[in-house]
Every structure is written in structure tokens, then in C-alpha cells.
Amino acid sequence: MRVVVCGGAGYIGSHMVRKLIEAGHTPVIFDNMSTGHQWALAEAFKGAEAKNIQPVVVSGDVLNMADLENLFEKNQADAVMHFSARSLVSESVQKPDLYYHGILVGSLNLLAAANRARVDKFIFSSTAAVYGTPDQTPIEENCPARPITPYGHATRMVEMILEDYAQAQGLKSVALRYFNAAGADPDGGLGEDHTPETHLIPNVLKAILGQTPPLEIFGNDYPTPDGTCIRDYVYVGDVAQAHLLALNYLNSQPEPGFSAFNIGSGKGFSVLEVMAAAERVTGQWVPYAFAHRRQGDPPVLVASAEKAKKTLGWNPEIPSLDEIIRTAWRWFSRRAQPS
Ligand SMILES: NC(=O)c1ccc[n+]([C@@H]2O[C@H](COP(=O)([O-])OP(=O)(O)OC[C@H]3O[C@@H](n4cnc5c(N)ncnc54)[C@H](O)[C@@H]3O)[C@@H](O)[C@H]2O)c1
């Protein structure tokens, strides 16, 4: 299949591009490189030649309809994967306009251009943030979606749009609600490189490497056993694998429709537990200091991924937190070495 990967030069998108090539599909990357990396594309393409696959890269912005029309005019596509959005929860609280505009207009444009090109399969990068502060944990997909940030609201709205487009445009779509994607490709070339970096595991490892000041822990007075927030960490390669399975699922669906799946490990770890795991893996102390809570952080977010396991056949390859951190540590320590 030829699969448009919007945001394919980013962290999760580049792992997706590699996974598509491994599975024999041709990725068509569409990216404005605002947070993406050329090196990530070069790495992701490494196995393509051996498989006789020619990945395509199209430079453009989902906020620009002409760019999208150009993408679909020049490239036949069977499906679209949409990773191209800003995802800083606190920033979305400060700048809601940026998030509503970027996520809603970007997604509407992409859906319109894909519809015009008669592409009827769409996989959307959703988030645990659609649940807000959940009443129960682990969170199942039928728990009420009550986002508490503009990022969560806008992402949930896109899910609702996808649901409506099944009726109106015959769209077959899946929203994968990722919890905290983490880790790096075990072969070394691909990994996480966000600026600014807000994710915990990279920040723990950077603090160990002395690349940043001591780790700031945002809040130690949450209603959790050690007072720090609890999150569910899922290996980035397993997130990509979930997309591949979602693609198979959409191919097997005779009728238009929309489904949402949680993508998480089903286990929760507090910030202090993640630090302890990083210390086990690296054999080094994490320098840290407590800071005030951040806006928009629920105390506990842990997925039930039973629906993805049952319906998609998803089975995480690296479910252990220590192993996930080990892949990230290999990536960060290798990059820290002078070349
Ligand atoms: N990383 C996580 O843990 C996580 C968790 C939940 C949801 N998500 C969602 O997954 C998606 C990917 O996350 P990521 O961590 O890989 O992010 P990322 O910033 O590494 O990648 C995003 C990619 O999209 C591109 N992009 C951004 N805006 C664009 C635009 N207007 N037009 C074209 N390209 C654009 C960027 O250049 C980049 O290559 C995001 O939508 C995010 O909300 C991520």
C-alpha cells in the first residue's frame, strides 16, 4: 500500500515510516519540518532499498490547502496517517488559539484533501488527554471523554469529526489514543528529539548526562502513593505497530465507521518510580528538584489496552518500563558521544 504519513519526520512518525517499509509498504511523507528532522527520515529509509521501496517526501503544511492538493495530485495514496500536530499540554493552556487552529484546521484540511482524492482510510494520532481527569483507572475507551486542556479538547473534536465523516463521506477511520510514547529504536538510529522536551524519560536521561539542569518534578502533592503523577509508558515501536494493525483492520472493514483504541501498557508508574527505573538501568543518580504543579496534569493516567489487544491483535513487543528506558538510554548516550 501507499500510505501518506503526515508528520513522518517526527518522533513517532519516523518510527512509523520505518515500520511501513519493513512491512513492504511505500510511505509518502508530508511534513513542514517544524519539529521533524531530516536525519530521522534518512534513518527511517535505511531498509528501503533492500526492499525495492522508494519512499517519497513532500514538503508542506497541513494548514495550507494548496500544499495538500499538491500532495494528493502528485501521489496516489491508499491511506493516511495523521501525526502532524503540536502536543505540548501546558503550551495549549497558554495558547489555546494555536492548538485549536493547528489541530482542527489541519485535520479538516487533510480530511478534505484525502476525500477529494478518494482516500477512505484514515488513522489519527489521538491522546490520553481526551479523558481529562478520569473517574476510573485503568481507563477504558467507553469512559467519558472530558478533556481539561485545549490540546485534549481539540483532539477529541477531531475524533468527533471522524465519526461524522463516516456517515457523510464514507470514511473508515481509527483514532489511536496514545498514552506516553517512549523509548527508541533498538538498532539505534531513531529516537526522541523534541525542543523543548517535555517528556519525562528523555528529561530524566538528559539530567543524568548533565545536558540539562536537575530534573524538575512538577508537583509532589498529588493524591498518589508518593505524591507525584502516575503515567502509562508505551514503547514507540509498539505505537507504530498499532498503526500497522489498524491499517489491516480498516482494510478488513466492509463499511465506513470510526473506532477509538487506547494504546498503553496498562501499568502506571509515578515520576519517582520512573527515576528509580532510570537509575537501575543507567547505574547513575538522577539529580532532581521539586517544582510547582503544571496546569493540565491529571494525577493518574493509565490505559486499559484490552480493546486494541482483542480487536487489532496488538501485543506490545517491549512492555517493560526498564527495557523501554534501556532503548532510550542507548539512544541518548550514543548521541552524547562526540562524533
Ligand atoms: N509523543 C507522545 O507521547 C504522544 C502522546 C499522545 C499523542 N501524541 C500525538 O502524536 C503525534 C506525533 O507526536 P510526536 O511526539 O511524534 O511529535 P513530533 O513533534 O515529534 O512530530 C510531529 C511531526 O509533525 C510535523 N508537523 C507539525 N505541524 C505540522 C504541520 N502544520 N504541517 C505539516 N507537518 C507538521 C512536525 O514537523 C513533525 O515532524 C502528535 O499529534 C501528538 O499529539 C504523541
The ligand as an SDF file (V2000), in Angstrom:
LIG
                    3D

 44 48  0  0  0  0  0  0  0  0999 V2000
    4.7450   11.6400   21.9220 N   0  0  0  0  0  0  0  0  0  0  0  0
    3.7410   11.2200   22.6690 C   0  0  0  0  0  0  0  0  0  0  0  0
    3.9280   10.6280   23.7360 O   0  0  0  0  0  0  0  0  0  0  0  0
    2.3110   11.4490   22.2280 C   0  0  0  0  0  0  0  0  0  0  0  0
    1.2710   11.0860   23.0840 C   0  0  0  0  0  0  0  0  0  0  0  0
   -0.0410   11.2830   22.6670 C   0  0  0  0  0  0  0  0  0  0  0  0
   -0.3050   11.7920   21.4140 C   0  0  0  0  0  0  0  0  0  0  0  0
    0.7260   12.1560   20.6020 N   0  0  0  0  0  0  0  0  0  0  0  0
    0.4190   12.7080   19.2700 C   0  0  0  0  0  0  0  0  0  0  0  0
    1.1770   12.0400   18.3020 O   0  0  0  0  0  0  0  0  0  0  0  0
    1.5590   12.9290   17.2500 C   0  0  0  0  0  0  0  0  0  0  0  0
    3.0490   12.8120   16.9980 C   0  0  0  0  0  0  0  0  0  0  0  0
    3.7580   13.0770   18.2060 O   0  0  0  0  0  0  0  0  0  0  0  0
    5.3430   13.1820   18.1870 P   0  0  0  0  0  0  0  0  0  0  0  0
    5.8020   13.0830   19.5860 O   0  0  0  0  0  0  0  0  0  0  0  0
    5.8990   12.2680   17.1510 O   0  0  0  0  0  0  0  0  0  0  0  0
    5.5030   14.6950   17.7020 O   0  0  0  0  0  0  0  0  0  0  0  0
    6.6860   15.3610   16.8410 P   0  0  0  0  0  0  0  0  0  0  0  0
    6.6170   16.8150   17.1350 O   0  0  0  0  0  0  0  0  0  0  0  0
    7.9670   14.6560   17.0570 O   0  0  0  0  0  0  0  0  0  0  0  0
    6.2170   15.0940   15.3450 O   0  0  0  0  0  0  0  0  0  0  0  0
    5.2380   15.8710   14.6910 C   0  0  0  0  0  0  0  0  0  0  0  0
    5.6300   15.9390   13.2130 C   0  0  0  0  0  0  0  0  0  0  0  0
    4.6060   16.6690   12.5240 O   0  0  0  0  0  0  0  0  0  0  0  0
    5.2000   17.7210   11.7640 C   0  0  0  0  0  0  0  0  0  0  0  0
    4.2350   18.8300   11.7420 N   0  0  0  0  0  0  0  0  0  0  0  0
    3.8140   19.5860   12.7980 C   0  0  0  0  0  0  0  0  0  0  0  0
    2.9310   20.5150   12.3870 N   0  0  0  0  0  0  0  0  0  0  0  0
    2.7830   20.3380   11.0520 C   0  0  0  0  0  0  0  0  0  0  0  0
    2.0190   20.9890   10.0530 C   0  0  0  0  0  0  0  0  0  0  0  0
    1.2470   22.0330   10.3530 N   0  0  0  0  0  0  0  0  0  0  0  0
    2.1020   20.5520    8.7800 N   0  0  0  0  0  0  0  0  0  0  0  0
    2.9120   19.5080    8.4450 C   0  0  0  0  0  0  0  0  0  0  0  0
    3.6750   18.8560    9.3500 N   0  0  0  0  0  0  0  0  0  0  0  0
    3.6100   19.2590   10.6290 C   0  0  0  0  0  0  0  0  0  0  0  0
    6.4790   18.0810   12.5050 C   0  0  0  0  0  0  0  0  0  0  0  0
    7.4390   18.7170   11.7070 O   0  0  0  0  0  0  0  0  0  0  0  0
    6.9430   16.7000   12.9820 C   0  0  0  0  0  0  0  0  0  0  0  0
    7.6980   16.0450   12.0050 O   0  0  0  0  0  0  0  0  0  0  0  0
    1.0860   14.3100   17.6780 C   0  0  0  0  0  0  0  0  0  0  0  0
   -0.1250   14.5810   17.0230 O   0  0  0  0  0  0  0  0  0  0  0  0
    0.8250   14.1740   19.1690 C   0  0  0  0  0  0  0  0  0  0  0  0
   -0.2350   14.9790   19.5930 O   0  0  0  0  0  0  0  0  0  0  0  0
    2.0140   11.9940   20.9850 C   0  0  0  0  0  0  0  0  0  0  0  0
  1  2  1  0
  2  3  2  0
  2  4  1  0
  4  5  1  0
  4 44  2  0
  5  6  2  0
  6  7  1  0
  7  8  2  0
  8  9  1  0
  8 44  1  0
  9 10  1  0
  9 42  1  0
 10 11  1  0
 11 12  1  0
 11 40  1  0
 12 13  1  0
 13 14  1  0
 14 15  2  0
 14 16  1  0
 14 17  1  0
 17 18  1  0
 18 19  2  0
 18 20  1  0
 18 21  1  0
 21 22  1  0
 22 23  1  0
 23 24  1  0
 23 38  1  0
 24 25  1  0
 25 26  1  0
 25 36  1  0
 26 27  1  0
 26 35  1  0
 27 28  2  0
 28 29  1  0
 29 30  1  0
 29 35  2  0
 30 31  1  0
 30 32  2  0
 32 33  1  0
 33 34  2  0
 34 35  1  0
 36 37  1  0
 36 38  1  0
 38 39  1  0
 40 41  1  0
 40 42  1  0
 42 43  1  0
M  CHG  2   8   1  16  -1
M  END
$$$$
